[in-house]
Amino acid sequence: MEISVKCKWTMFVLWILAIIALGAYIALMIPSSCILRICTRKAYDIQRRMLTSENKCENFDSFVCGNSEKYWELNTSVNFYSIYKLKTETYYQGILGLKPPLLPDVFATEKKYKSERSISFLYKNCMSYNYKQWGVVETIVGKLKQTSTVVPGLLNFESDYKDGLRIAEFEYKSRNLGFTGQSLFSFNVSTHPEAPNEVAMFVGLPVYPFLDIDEVSTMTREAHRQVYNVFIQFVFSHAYNYDIGHDAAIVDKLVILEHEILSAVKIFSTENKNHAPLSLEAMTLITPTVQWKYYFNKMLLPGTKLPTHIIVTNKNYFYKLEEILKNTDERVVMLFMFYKNCLEMSTIIGLEDSRHPFSKYLEMIDINFNIKIRIYKQRNELCEGLVKKYFKGAISSLLIDKLGVDNGGRQILHSIARKIKEAAIIKIKSISWMDLSTKQVSIKRLKSLKYTLSVSDDVFEELSSSYHREEYHKNYCFGTVDFFKSIFNANRVLLKKNLLLLQQKPSGYDIDYEGDISGVNYNKLANELIVPTSILQYPLFNYEFPFSVNFAGIGTAIGREIVNAFFYNTETIDVLNNSMHHWWSNSTLNNFNKKLLECNQYLSNNKEFIPIKNDTVLLKTLYLELNSLRLAFEAYKNYLEESNLPYPDQTFEDIDFAEDQLFFVSFANSYCYSTHSHALKTVNGYVENLSIIKLMMTQRIFRKAFRCKNKSRNTLKQLISKCFSL
């Protein structure tokens, strides 16, 4: 019995010693920082990954971004879609060549696909059509050549095309090749204003998108002749070698014809523009030379039944047009229509390729005759601004609502903005170059800073209606002053079918979104931070991503504008704010300017950084980005201390990164394709790319998160201290 008791006590002691030994072993293996708290499995796993992260430290930029500037083409980039096993090769990339959408294919339906494809195509080709793609000049020249070959055929007296038939044939050829056409009158096919389910034809005044009517109509005849001579010299001598007759008499007739048409447009554009429905027979009686029946049959899709009525605006213009056509040689009419095509395309050629021969002719016209060429960018910028302000934000809001994000994403945005604001207040208190009075006013403004979405509730409700979305597209994409009316469809009869796709609920995908252009703005007069709901998308946000990833994306976007508004002085005057910091005292302003001067002197004294000395845009960008990164990271760490997180922080299961590390990966992932970089040639001849990511890697918060052993380059640390520190 006694032996049995001794055995039990011996086993108990050995068991206790084993536990102590195991505890000692664990204590030796776990970092000291973890001993001070309860080491959960997750906490231990975080520490383990941080210890093995040295290989990700010094080569972080190449590890994250690879060797390409386009993050969606990378094989080596830390692409969160690949990490999270979300498929990115969708219909978008295969058909439209677009960036990855917010939702993966697994959630897509056939209806959703059609709706998104329609919206994407409409926006890409109409709202922000890009002429800077490779080969665009050659394409345009080819189109001009094709239309130029039509002219001799139509003017051949043995041709079957006579009178108005030639007008229809040339207009048909021009618009199918992508020209606006409509130099004699405008023609449009759309839904009937009183019967939305019926197609109607509209005719009205001609379209002149480039030359100002007042300037051309008041130009002297001699100056006008010189303009046509310039076009003739280029078109028929330098490019096409078609000699169809361009003597002085022809030029005089062209000038007379254009003056008569523009005068008529100017006179009749002021009359009542109410739509007047006329029968085809009545229209033929007004302008028989056009031969409307043949014209409509040619312009509409094959098999389309001609409507019984035509909706006419500025009806009296067509009486005058008939008089002009009857008194003008057909050859002159054809050349006039052709030269309008030349003028339309030549502005693009001159803009996109200054080496092209036509550029010097455009300069000659502009300098000698003071003609203001109203290039397509004016039209595009107007449309682009409206879309960015309303349509894109509304679409994003609709998707956020569809994803089930609480309160349409407002809670997430507001929470992050609040923590950024609190971090900014703490930062202001420690700034040495800001005096006490400026600090007090700045802190007061930050505390009362209002926060709003860029799309107001009433606008959001309006654009939630499929009818209003259709109206936006028709007015801004296919309006009467649109540049390429045939860009979507030359005959435009399919417009109605495409608009039907917009009746479905669209997605929140913004085609042209870039991580370094967030769209966050500060309105100083209202002390209001305006944040677009469109930032709630990849690469800045995904509702299923870890909180550190989302905080880095959205936090730096909001922080960038707060740094710009409260920590950076600029003399630039803007529409909303009149000027920046009117609350800064003279002492603070002088101190900040002195800080900029010290930065400039440092750059001048270091050969390595001389290339960026005069690049004020780059210097300001780096200042804003680095300080917004610091601000956002401090806000993120403070946010983690709160218990009321919207969801627990986490990491990707398929990648070896801790939460803090993911914060920097997320920030860098948005800038892998950023243009904010500069090549520096160092003293020893080594060329280095100075980028936002490269400077981020020198930051103490980054190197602590990644446990970097090697020290940062002293020159880069000094650069940041002199130029990019608050």
ZIMOLIN-V794968 format. One record per residue. N is the residue number from 1. RES is the residue in one letter. PSI is psi in whole degrees, -180 to 180 (* if undefined). Layout:
n=N res=RES psi=PSI
n=N res=RES psi=PSI
This chain:
n=1 res=M psi=-44
n=2 res=E psi=-39
n=3 res=I psi=-38
n=4 res=S psi=-41
n=5 res=V psi=-43
n=6 res=K psi=-39
n=7 res=C psi=-40
n=8 res=K psi=-43
n=9 res=W psi=-36
n=10 res=T psi=-43
n=11 res=M psi=-38
n=12 res=F psi=-44
n=13 res=V psi=-43
n=14 res=L psi=-38
n=15 res=W psi=-41
n=16 res=I psi=-44
n=17 res=L psi=-38
n=18 res=A psi=-41
n=19 res=I psi=-43
n=20 res=I psi=-43
n=21 res=A psi=-42
n=22 res=L psi=-41
n=23 res=G psi=-41
n=24 res=A psi=-40
n=25 res=Y psi=-44
n=26 res=I psi=-41
n=27 res=A psi=-36
n=28 res=L psi=-32
n=29 res=M psi=-25
n=30 res=I psi=137
n=31 res=P psi=150
n=32 res=S psi=-32
n=33 res=S psi=-24
n=34 res=C psi=-19
n=35 res=I psi=-26
n=36 res=L psi=-3
n=37 res=R psi=172
n=38 res=I psi=121
n=39 res=C psi=93
n=40 res=T psi=168
n=41 res=R psi=-39
n=42 res=K psi=-43
n=43 res=A psi=-42
n=44 res=Y psi=-40
n=45 res=D psi=-37
n=46 res=I psi=-46
n=47 res=Q psi=-41
n=48 res=R psi=-44
n=49 res=R psi=-35
n=50 res=M psi=-34
n=51 res=L psi=-29
n=52 res=T psi=19
n=53 res=S psi=5
n=54 res=E psi=-37
n=55 res=N psi=-14
n=56 res=K psi=-1
n=57 res=C psi=-65
n=58 res=E psi=-28
n=59 res=N psi=33
n=60 res=F psi=-43
n=61 res=D psi=-45
n=62 res=S psi=-31
n=63 res=F psi=-42
n=64 res=V psi=-45
n=65 res=C psi=-12
n=66 res=G psi=-147
n=67 res=N psi=8
n=68 res=S psi=158
n=69 res=E psi=-12
n=70 res=K psi=112
n=71 res=Y psi=-26
n=72 res=W psi=-6
n=73 res=E psi=1
n=74 res=L psi=142
n=75 res=N psi=-22
n=76 res=T psi=-4
n=77 res=S psi=156
n=78 res=V psi=80
n=79 res=N psi=117
n=80 res=F psi=-23
n=81 res=Y psi=-42
n=82 res=S psi=-41
n=83 res=I psi=-44
n=84 res=Y psi=11
n=85 res=K psi=40
n=86 res=L psi=124
n=87 res=K psi=131
n=88 res=T psi=-19
n=89 res=E psi=82
n=90 res=T psi=-175
n=91 res=Y psi=-32
n=92 res=Y psi=-53
n=93 res=Q psi=-38
n=94 res=G psi=-38
n=95 res=I psi=-44
n=96 res=L psi=-13
n=97 res=G psi=37
n=98 res=L psi=172
n=99 res=K psi=163
n=100 res=P psi=136
n=101 res=P psi=173
n=102 res=L psi=-42
n=103 res=L psi=142
n=104 res=P psi=166
n=105 res=D psi=-28
n=106 res=V psi=-25
n=107 res=F psi=-2
n=108 res=A psi=146
n=109 res=T psi=170
n=110 res=E psi=-41
n=111 res=K psi=-44
n=112 res=K psi=-40
n=113 res=Y psi=-47
n=114 res=K psi=-42
n=115 res=S psi=-47
n=116 res=E psi=-39
n=117 res=R psi=-40
n=118 res=S psi=-48
n=119 res=I psi=-44
n=120 res=S psi=-43
n=121 res=F psi=-43
n=122 res=L psi=-46
n=123 res=Y psi=-45
n=124 res=K psi=-42
n=125 res=N psi=-16
n=126 res=C psi=-48
n=127 res=M psi=-41
n=128 res=S psi=58
n=129 res=Y psi=131
n=130 res=N psi=115
n=131 res=Y psi=2
n=132 res=K psi=14
n=133 res=Q psi=161
n=134 res=W psi=137
n=135 res=G psi=9
n=136 res=V psi=-38
n=137 res=V psi=-44
n=138 res=E psi=-38
n=139 res=T psi=-44
n=140 res=I psi=-46
n=141 res=V psi=-40
n=142 res=G psi=-40
n=143 res=K psi=-40
n=144 res=L psi=-39
n=145 res=K psi=-42
n=146 res=Q psi=-42
n=147 res=T psi=-31
n=148 res=S psi=-31
n=149 res=T psi=-20
n=150 res=V psi=-35
n=151 res=V psi=-52
n=152 res=P psi=-38
n=153 res=G psi=-41
n=154 res=L psi=-27
n=155 res=L psi=-6
n=156 res=N psi=125
n=157 res=F psi=-16
n=158 res=E psi=-3
n=159 res=S psi=153
n=160 res=D psi=-13
n=161 res=Y psi=116
n=162 res=K psi=154
n=163 res=D psi=-128
n=164 res=G psi=-17
n=165 res=L psi=-36
n=166 res=R psi=-38
n=167 res=I psi=-46
n=168 res=A psi=-43
n=169 res=E psi=-44
n=170 res=F psi=-41
n=171 res=E psi=-41
n=172 res=Y psi=-46
n=173 res=K psi=-44
n=174 res=S psi=-48
n=175 res=R psi=-31
n=176 res=N psi=-22
n=177 res=L psi=-3
n=178 res=G psi=6
n=179 res=F psi=156
n=180 res=T psi=-40
n=181 res=G psi=-146
n=182 res=Q psi=38
n=183 res=S psi=-18
n=184 res=L psi=-37
n=185 res=F psi=159
n=186 res=S psi=150
n=187 res=F psi=134
n=188 res=N psi=144
n=189 res=V psi=126
n=190 res=S psi=-169
n=191 res=T psi=149
n=192 res=H psi=133
n=193 res=P psi=-28
n=194 res=E psi=-10
n=195 res=A psi=88
n=196 res=P psi=-20
n=197 res=N psi=1
n=198 res=E psi=149
n=199 res=V psi=140
n=200 res=A psi=154
n=201 res=M psi=138
n=202 res=F psi=135
n=203 res=V psi=149
n=204 res=G psi=-157
n=205 res=L psi=153
n=206 res=P psi=163
n=207 res=V psi=124
n=208 res=Y psi=86
n=209 res=P psi=-13
n=210 res=F psi=-51
n=211 res=L psi=131
n=212 res=D psi=128
n=213 res=I psi=-43
n=214 res=D psi=-42
n=215 res=E psi=-43
n=216 res=V psi=-42
n=217 res=S psi=-25
n=218 res=T psi=0
n=219 res=M psi=146
n=220 res=T psi=153
n=221 res=R psi=-38
n=222 res=E psi=-43
n=223 res=A psi=-39
n=224 res=H psi=-39
n=225 res=R psi=-42
n=226 res=Q psi=-37
n=227 res=V psi=-49
n=228 res=Y psi=-36
n=229 res=N psi=-37
n=230 res=V psi=-45
n=231 res=F psi=-44
n=232 res=I psi=-43
n=233 res=Q psi=-43
n=234 res=F psi=-53
n=235 res=V psi=-45
n=236 res=F psi=-13
n=237 res=S psi=-36
n=238 res=H psi=-22
n=239 res=A psi=-44
n=240 res=Y psi=-24
n=241 res=N psi=31
n=242 res=Y psi=120
n=243 res=D psi=94
n=244 res=I psi=16
n=245 res=G psi=106
n=246 res=H psi=51
n=247 res=D psi=180
n=248 res=A psi=-36
n=249 res=A psi=-41
n=250 res=I psi=-43
n=251 res=V psi=-43
n=252 res=D psi=-41
n=253 res=K psi=-36
n=254 res=L psi=-42
n=255 res=V psi=-44
n=256 res=I psi=-45
n=257 res=L psi=-46
n=258 res=E psi=-39
n=259 res=H psi=-41
n=260 res=E psi=-43
n=261 res=I psi=-46
n=262 res=L psi=-36
n=263 res=S psi=-41
n=264 res=A psi=-41
n=265 res=V psi=-43
n=266 res=K psi=-39
n=267 res=I psi=-50
n=268 res=F psi=-8
n=269 res=S psi=-17
n=270 res=T psi=-7
n=271 res=E psi=173
n=272 res=N psi=126
n=273 res=K psi=15
n=274 res=N psi=142
n=275 res=H psi=126
n=276 res=A psi=111
n=277 res=P psi=124
n=278 res=L psi=149
n=279 res=S psi=162
n=280 res=L psi=-37
n=281 res=E psi=-41
n=282 res=A psi=-39
n=283 res=M psi=-37
n=284 res=T psi=-35
n=285 res=L psi=-34
n=286 res=I psi=-48
n=287 res=T psi=75
n=288 res=P psi=-27
n=289 res=T psi=-31
n=290 res=V psi=-27
n=291 res=Q psi=71
n=292 res=W psi=-39
n=293 res=K psi=-45
n=294 res=Y psi=-40
n=295 res=Y psi=-49
n=296 res=F psi=-40
n=297 res=N psi=-35
n=298 res=K psi=-40
n=299 res=M psi=-31
n=300 res=L psi=162
n=301 res=L psi=148
n=302 res=P psi=135
n=303 res=G psi=-4
n=304 res=T psi=131
n=305 res=K psi=129
n=306 res=L psi=131
n=307 res=P psi=153
n=308 res=T psi=-23
n=309 res=H psi=151
n=310 res=I psi=134
n=311 res=I psi=116
n=312 res=V psi=134
n=313 res=T psi=147
n=314 res=N psi=58
n=315 res=K psi=-37
n=316 res=N psi=-23
n=317 res=Y psi=-35
n=318 res=F psi=-25
n=319 res=Y psi=-44
n=320 res=K psi=-38
n=321 res=L psi=-40
n=322 res=E psi=-41
n=323 res=E psi=-42
n=324 res=I psi=-46
n=325 res=L psi=-37
n=326 res=K psi=-28
n=327 res=N psi=12
n=328 res=T psi=136
n=329 res=D psi=140
n=330 res=E psi=-35
n=331 res=R psi=-42
n=332 res=V psi=-40
n=333 res=V psi=-44
n=334 res=M psi=-45
n=335 res=L psi=-38
n=336 res=F psi=-46
n=337 res=M psi=-38
n=338 res=F psi=-43
n=339 res=Y psi=-28
n=340 res=K psi=-36
n=341 res=N psi=-42
n=342 res=C psi=-45
n=343 res=L psi=-41
n=344 res=E psi=-48
n=345 res=M psi=-28
n=346 res=S psi=-31
n=347 res=T psi=-36
n=348 res=I psi=-43
n=349 res=I psi=-45
n=350 res=G psi=-34
n=351 res=L psi=-47
n=352 res=E psi=-18
n=353 res=D psi=94
n=354 res=S psi=-16
n=355 res=R psi=-12
n=356 res=H psi=143
n=357 res=P psi=-29
n=358 res=F psi=-19
n=359 res=S psi=-43
n=360 res=K psi=-30
n=361 res=Y psi=-36
n=362 res=L psi=-42
n=363 res=E psi=-40
n=364 res=M psi=-43
n=365 res=I psi=-47
n=366 res=D psi=-42
n=367 res=I psi=-47
n=368 res=N psi=-32
n=369 res=F psi=5
n=370 res=N psi=43
n=371 res=I psi=125
n=372 res=K psi=111
n=373 res=I psi=112
n=374 res=R psi=89
n=375 res=I psi=164
n=376 res=Y psi=-21
n=377 res=K psi=-32
n=378 res=Q psi=-46
n=379 res=R psi=-42
n=380 res=N psi=-38
n=381 res=E psi=-38
n=382 res=L psi=-49
n=383 res=C psi=-43
n=384 res=E psi=-42
n=385 res=G psi=-42
n=386 res=L psi=-41
n=387 res=V psi=-46
n=388 res=K psi=-35
n=389 res=K psi=-37
n=390 res=Y psi=-60
n=391 res=F psi=-49
n=392 res=K psi=-41
n=393 res=G psi=-38
n=394 res=A psi=-40
n=395 res=I psi=-44
n=396 res=S psi=-41
n=397 res=S psi=-39
n=398 res=L psi=-40
n=399 res=L psi=-43
n=400 res=I psi=-40
n=401 res=D psi=-40
n=402 res=K psi=-33
n=403 res=L psi=-13
n=404 res=G psi=18
n=405 res=V psi=133
n=406 res=D psi=129
n=407 res=N psi=38
n=408 res=G psi=26
n=409 res=G psi=-6
n=410 res=R psi=-38
n=411 res=Q psi=-44
n=412 res=I psi=-49
n=413 res=L psi=-42
n=414 res=H psi=-41
n=415 res=S psi=-45
n=416 res=I psi=-44
n=417 res=A psi=-38
n=418 res=R psi=-43
n=419 res=K psi=-36
n=420 res=I psi=-42
n=421 res=K psi=-43
n=422 res=E psi=-40
n=423 res=A psi=-36
n=424 res=A psi=-37
n=425 res=I psi=-43
n=426 res=I psi=-40
n=427 res=K psi=-40
n=428 res=I psi=-39
n=429 res=K psi=-24
n=430 res=S psi=1
n=431 res=I psi=130
n=432 res=S psi=-31
n=433 res=W psi=-2
n=434 res=M psi=123
n=435 res=D psi=173
n=436 res=L psi=-44
n=437 res=S psi=-41
n=438 res=T psi=-40
n=439 res=K psi=-44
n=440 res=Q psi=-44
n=441 res=V psi=-43
n=442 res=S psi=-44
n=443 res=I psi=-41
n=444 res=K psi=-42
n=445 res=R psi=-39
n=446 res=L psi=-40
n=447 res=K psi=-34
n=448 res=S psi=7
n=449 res=L psi=124
n=450 res=K psi=158
n=451 res=Y psi=132
n=452 res=T psi=157
n=453 res=L psi=151
n=454 res=S psi=-23
n=455 res=V psi=114
n=456 res=S psi=163
n=457 res=D psi=-40
n=458 res=D psi=-40
n=459 res=V psi=-39
n=460 res=F psi=-44
n=461 res=E psi=-40
n=462 res=E psi=-46
n=463 res=L psi=-6
n=464 res=S psi=-16
n=465 res=S psi=129
n=466 res=S psi=-32
n=467 res=Y psi=-45
n=468 res=H psi=-32
n=469 res=R psi=-40
n=470 res=E psi=-41
n=471 res=E psi=-40
n=472 res=Y psi=-44
n=473 res=H psi=-40
n=474 res=K psi=-43
n=475 res=N psi=-41
n=476 res=Y psi=-17
n=477 res=C psi=-28
n=478 res=F psi=32
n=479 res=G psi=173
n=480 res=T psi=-19
n=481 res=V psi=19
n=482 res=D psi=152
n=483 res=F psi=-69
n=484 res=F psi=94
n=485 res=K psi=-24
n=486 res=S psi=12
n=487 res=I psi=-33
n=488 res=F psi=-45
n=489 res=N psi=128
n=490 res=A psi=-39
n=491 res=N psi=-17
n=492 res=R psi=7
n=493 res=V psi=-20
n=494 res=L psi=0
n=495 res=L psi=-43
n=496 res=K psi=-43
n=497 res=K psi=-41
n=498 res=N psi=-33
n=499 res=L psi=-27
n=500 res=L psi=-32
n=501 res=L psi=-27
n=502 res=L psi=-10
n=503 res=Q psi=-18
n=504 res=Q psi=160
n=505 res=K psi=120
n=506 res=P psi=171
n=507 res=S psi=177
n=508 res=G psi=21
n=509 res=Y psi=121
n=510 res=D psi=120
n=511 res=I psi=-43
n=512 res=D psi=22
n=513 res=Y psi=137
n=514 res=E psi=143
n=515 res=G psi=-30
n=516 res=D psi=3
n=517 res=I psi=90
n=518 res=S psi=-26
n=519 res=G psi=4
n=520 res=V psi=133
n=521 res=N psi=149
n=522 res=Y psi=122
n=523 res=N psi=106
n=524 res=K psi=-40
n=525 res=L psi=-39
n=526 res=A psi=-2
n=527 res=N psi=58
n=528 res=E psi=132
n=529 res=L psi=116
n=530 res=I psi=117
n=531 res=V psi=122
n=532 res=P psi=139
n=533 res=T psi=-15
n=534 res=S psi=-12
n=535 res=I psi=-8
n=536 res=L psi=60
n=537 res=Q psi=166
n=538 res=Y psi=140
n=539 res=P psi=3
n=540 res=L psi=-25
n=541 res=F psi=141
n=542 res=N psi=129
n=543 res=Y psi=-23
n=544 res=E psi=-3
n=545 res=F psi=160
n=546 res=P psi=153
n=547 res=F psi=-35
n=548 res=S psi=-37
n=549 res=V psi=-46
n=550 res=N psi=-38
n=551 res=F psi=-40
n=552 res=A psi=-43
n=553 res=G psi=-56
n=554 res=I psi=-39
n=555 res=G psi=-43
n=556 res=T psi=-31
n=557 res=A psi=-44
n=558 res=I psi=-43
n=559 res=G psi=-34
n=560 res=R psi=-43
n=561 res=E psi=-33
n=562 res=I psi=-41
n=563 res=V psi=-43
n=564 res=N psi=-37
n=565 res=A psi=-32
n=566 res=F psi=-17
n=567 res=F psi=8
n=568 res=Y psi=131
n=569 res=N psi=137
n=570 res=T psi=146
n=571 res=E psi=-2
n=572 res=T psi=136
n=573 res=I psi=131
n=574 res=D psi=170
n=575 res=V psi=-45
n=576 res=L psi=-41
n=577 res=N psi=-7
n=578 res=N psi=-54
n=579 res=S psi=166
n=580 res=M psi=-160
n=581 res=H psi=75
n=582 res=H psi=-9
n=583 res=W psi=-6
n=584 res=W psi=136
n=585 res=S psi=164
n=586 res=N psi=-36
n=587 res=S psi=-45
n=588 res=T psi=-42
n=589 res=L psi=-43
n=590 res=N psi=-40
n=591 res=N psi=-40
n=592 res=F psi=-43
n=593 res=N psi=-35
n=594 res=K psi=-38
n=595 res=K psi=-41
n=596 res=L psi=-39
n=597 res=L psi=-41
n=598 res=E psi=-38
n=599 res=C psi=-45
n=600 res=N psi=-40
n=601 res=Q psi=-39
n=602 res=Y psi=-42
n=603 res=L psi=-38
n=604 res=S psi=-31
n=605 res=N psi=-4
n=606 res=N psi=111
n=607 res=K psi=-33
n=608 res=E psi=-35
n=609 res=F psi=4
n=610 res=I psi=-37
n=611 res=P psi=-24
n=612 res=I psi=2
n=613 res=K psi=-45
n=614 res=N psi=4
n=615 res=D psi=80
n=616 res=T psi=-32
n=617 res=V psi=-46
n=618 res=L psi=-44
n=619 res=L psi=-43
n=620 res=K psi=-40
n=621 res=T psi=-47
n=622 res=L psi=-38
n=623 res=Y psi=-48
n=624 res=L psi=-44
n=625 res=E psi=-47
n=626 res=L psi=-40
n=627 res=N psi=-33
n=628 res=S psi=-34
n=629 res=L psi=-47
n=630 res=R psi=-44
n=631 res=L psi=-45
n=632 res=A psi=-39
n=633 res=F psi=-41
n=634 res=E psi=-41
n=635 res=A psi=-38
n=636 res=Y psi=-45
n=637 res=K psi=-38
n=638 res=N psi=-36
n=639 res=Y psi=-35
n=640 res=L psi=-25
n=641 res=E psi=-17
n=642 res=E psi=148
n=643 res=S psi=-18
n=644 res=N psi=54
n=645 res=L psi=147
n=646 res=P psi=-29
n=647 res=Y psi=152
n=648 res=P psi=143
n=649 res=D psi=153
n=650 res=Q psi=177
n=651 res=T psi=172
n=652 res=F psi=132
n=653 res=E psi=-26
n=654 res=D psi=8
n=655 res=I psi=148
n=656 res=D psi=68
n=657 res=F psi=140
n=658 res=A psi=172
n=659 res=E psi=-47
n=660 res=D psi=-38
n=661 res=Q psi=-39
n=662 res=L psi=-30
n=663 res=F psi=-48
n=664 res=F psi=-33
n=665 res=V psi=-41
n=666 res=S psi=-45
n=667 res=F psi=-47
n=668 res=A psi=-35
n=669 res=N psi=-28
n=670 res=S psi=-16
n=671 res=Y psi=10
n=672 res=C psi=-29
n=673 res=Y psi=18
n=674 res=S psi=147
n=675 res=T psi=-3
n=676 res=H psi=74
n=677 res=S psi=163
n=678 res=H psi=134
n=679 res=A psi=127
n=680 res=L psi=134
n=681 res=K psi=113
n=682 res=T psi=177
n=683 res=V psi=-39
n=684 res=N psi=9
n=685 res=G psi=-4
n=686 res=Y psi=129
n=687 res=V psi=123
n=688 res=E psi=146
n=689 res=N psi=112
n=690 res=L psi=111
n=691 res=S psi=172
n=692 res=I psi=-42
n=693 res=I psi=-41
n=694 res=K psi=-43
n=695 res=L psi=-34
n=696 res=M psi=-35
n=697 res=M psi=-14
n=698 res=T psi=-10
n=699 res=Q psi=143
n=700 res=R psi=-40
n=701 res=I psi=-34
n=702 res=F psi=-48
n=703 res=R psi=-28
n=704 res=K psi=-42
n=705 res=A psi=-36
n=706 res=F psi=5
n=707 res=R psi=47
n=708 res=C psi=131
n=709 res=K psi=-44
n=710 res=N psi=147
n=711 res=K psi=153
n=712 res=S psi=158
n=713 res=R psi=131
n=714 res=N psi=-37
n=715 res=T psi=-40
n=716 res=L psi=-39
n=717 res=K psi=-40
n=718 res=Q psi=-39
n=719 res=L psi=-46
n=720 res=I psi=-42
n=721 res=S psi=-41
n=722 res=K psi=-35
n=723 res=C psi=-26
n=724 res=F psi=20
n=725 res=S psi=147
n=726 res=L psi=*
